[in-house]
């Protein structure tokens, strides 16, 4: 299912704010070529504030991912696509 954690392969993997298996945001590369995101589910509070033209289906979730995590995985994301 998952090939790798992009954050663990990042040069600055020390940014991973993980303690005891909790609070561990990450971006995971999947065997299918897609990506999965581990973050905080903010669907309930964010859905009413989505920009015009955006929608979140009943099977979808809006996930908050810390900016530092996305920035730390930029090179890995670019090399994966």
Buried (B, 14 or more C-beta within 10 A) or exposed (E): EEEEBBBEBBEEEEBBEEEEEEEBBBBBBEEEEEBEBBBEEEEEEBBEEEEEEEEEEEEEBBBBBBEBBBEBBEEBBEEBE
